Amino acid sequence: MEAAWQEGLFFVFATVITVSAIGVVTARNVIHAALFLVATLIGAACIYILMFAEFVAWAQVLVYVGAIVVLMLFGLMLTRAPIGKYGEYDNDQKGLAAIVAAAVFGVTAWVLIDSFEGVELPTDRVAATTSKDVGEAIFSSYVLPFELVSVLLLAALVGAVVIARRDERVTSRTIDAARREKAREEDV
Amino acid sequence: MIDWIKQLPGNVIDFIGPEIIIATAKVVLVFGVLLVTTLLVIWFERRVIADMQARVGPNRWGPFGLFQTLADGIKLFFKEDFRPAAADRWTFVIAPVMAMVPAFLAFAVVPLGDHVVIAGHRVDLVMSDLNIGILYFLAVGSLGVYGVVLAGWASGSKYPLIGSIRSTAQMISYEIALGLSLVPIALVAGSLSTVDIVAAQAGTYDNIVLFGRDLNFLEGIIPHWFIVQQWPAFLIFLVAGIAETNRAPFDLPEAETELVAGYHTEYSGIRFAMFFLGEYVHVVAISAMAATLFFGGWHGWNPAFPAAIDWLRWIVPIFWFTIKTVAFVYLFVWLRATLPRLRYDRLMWVGWKRLIPGALVWIVVTAVLNSDPEEVPTSARLWVMAVVFAILLAWVWRGDPRLTALEPWRKKEVTRGTA
């Protein structure tokens, strides 16, 4: 009974994910593409819940839906969100992108099938992973990858700040140049 | 045939399963109660603010004007469904829904009371006791941004767009502080589940020792609520929570002097009502969460009941929970009537340079204070505290942006700016 429910709902969510994933790449409007991405991510969270991985599911909603896509939308609105008319977003790197996407799909699918082939997923509430299990796993078996990812994210953050602030750096040379320019203006 | 009809209710219950029926009943009941509560909260706000401003407030429709919001709602229902020509059709329709639904969802993890026994089934008065309750609350809260972002963009007009950009920046900034302010609670309670957190706040403080003196007379008086030991986390939670609801003094997204009405400028009729509803449900949700996490949830004085009405005992926790939530709603209204709106750079300054570092420092302090003295030696604790205090001092000394403008390293930028 439980397993049948799970299987049926899995196909419902899988369909939602697939349709909205296609929507992400075919939408004529960037904002719509971002919204399709939200639907894809929420669908994935629903599948996590089907497997009783509540922590992963809600962490996914909090981080990806609630923060990353919102930041993308925010960035789009600050820069080039089309109000009213839709722009054209095709470019000549389409083919290359398709090849990379196919390669990523292939590698991910191969890894998943290779490591989880024949594994029975839990159909029982008792087998549910709690936040305690996840915490213990992260801070014992997976502590090294966890820390590596943290350092990588920190590096990315610092890098972003450096790139964003490059033009505004105040050095003694720029100040001197500004003073000279001002003095010249006053002479004139 | 007649027997079959007589047994029908039992058969239906067996077929669907009591769990599903109970769960559905809870969802419908909480949704209905929330809708009515929202109507009452809007009336409450108008009456309280009117009272504070020496006015009367709505008092025509029903006793004390109680039906005013209902009348307004009906009016909004029958207004023309207007959509600007430049609006993005579907996004414009989705946005109000996205603003309203997450606010309702947050109530799934709020424990409203203890439990009741109905026909032999124990029914906990919480919609769902997730083992990651706090995470769920934050995740659902983070979805509320979509309503504002999409409304601003989809309207196809400049004021909503500016309002929504402001609002997004504000909400994602304060979300971090909100999340961090709940970490110490999870540390102290040892759980992310709201039900466990409320259970951890039962009873009173015993053995109160302050500066080496035994305060015996306080024993059994101070309830074991987290506000007592976690008040800094509470202050951060409260400020960030008010900012999350986009209400005064953090109502920049709809600053009427600058942005007409902000992100919902182009909305009217029932769609505008949905934004309105979402805002007030959000206020109730943050109030309920504050009561649950810091003020003992449904715990309170439990009087002795005569045996005849002992089955009514379940009302007492609900009563205390309601009282605490209403007190916070009153605080929200009071703040709106009292405080002026923050300037935008000051808003960002408070969020990033005060609340977030403050929450991080408080997490370290809580972790150190609650560590096992057997495992962590006292000297190590003292060192951690010393480092934390050094950070705290440096942080306070860095100070206010109005003061830092006078610091020498700032003068260079000023020189450059005028050059």
HADDOCK unambig.tbl for C-alpha pairs under 7 A between the chains (distance, minus, plus):
assign (segid A and resid 55 and name CA) (segid B and resid 132 and name CA) 6.35 0.50 0.50
assign (segid A and resid 58 and name CA) (segid B and resid 135 and name CA) 6.73 0.50 0.50
assign (segid A and resid 58 and name CA) (segid B and resid 136 and name CA) 5.96 0.50 0.50
assign (segid A and resid 58 and name CA) (segid B and resid 139 and name CA) 6.22 0.50 0.50
assign (segid A and resid 61 and name CA) (segid B and resid 139 and name CA) 5.83 0.50 0.50
assign (segid A and resid 62 and name CA) (segid B and resid 138 and name CA) 6.91 0.50 0.50
assign (segid A and resid 62 and name CA) (segid B and resid 139 and name CA) 4.14 0.50 0.50
assign (segid A and resid 62 and name CA) (segid B and resid 142 and name CA) 6.42 0.50 0.50
assign (segid A and resid 66 and name CA) (segid B and resid 139 and name CA) 6.66 0.50 0.50
assign (segid A and resid 66 and name CA) (segid B and resid 142 and name CA) 4.70 0.50 0.50
assign (segid A and resid 66 and name CA) (segid B and resid 143 and name CA) 5.34 0.50 0.50
assign (segid A and resid 74 and name CA) (segid B and resid 165 and name CA) 6.68 0.50 0.50
assign (segid A and resid 74 and name CA) (segid B and resid 168 and name CA) 6.99 0.50 0.50
assign (segid A and resid 83 and name CA) (segid B and resid 156 and name CA) 5.15 0.50 0.50
assign (segid A and resid 84 and name CA) (segid B and resid 86 and name CA) 4.96 0.50 0.50
assign (segid A and resid 84 and name CA) (segid B and resid 87 and name CA) 6.43 0.50 0.50
assign (segid A and resid 84 and name CA) (segid B and resid 88 and name CA) 6.81 0.50 0.50
assign (segid A and resid 84 and name CA) (segid B and resid 156 and name CA) 5.79 0.50 0.50
assign (segid A and resid 130 and name CA) (segid B and resid 131 and name CA) 6.49 0.50 0.50
assign (segid A and resid 131 and name CA) (segid B and resid 131 and name CA) 6.93 0.50 0.50
assign (segid A and resid 131 and name CA) (segid B and resid 132 and name CA) 6.57 0.50 0.50
assign (segid A and resid 175 and name CA) (segid B and resid 416 and name CA) 6.13 0.50 0.50
assign (segid A and resid 178 and name CA) (segid B and resid 416 and name CA) 6.69 0.50 0.50
assign (segid A and resid 178 and name CA) (segid B and resid 419 and name CA) 5.73 0.50 0.50
assign (segid A and resid 179 and name CA) (segid B and resid 419 and name CA) 6.52 0.50 0.50
assign (segid A and resid 182 and name CA) (segid B and resid 419 and name CA) 6.03 0.50 0.50
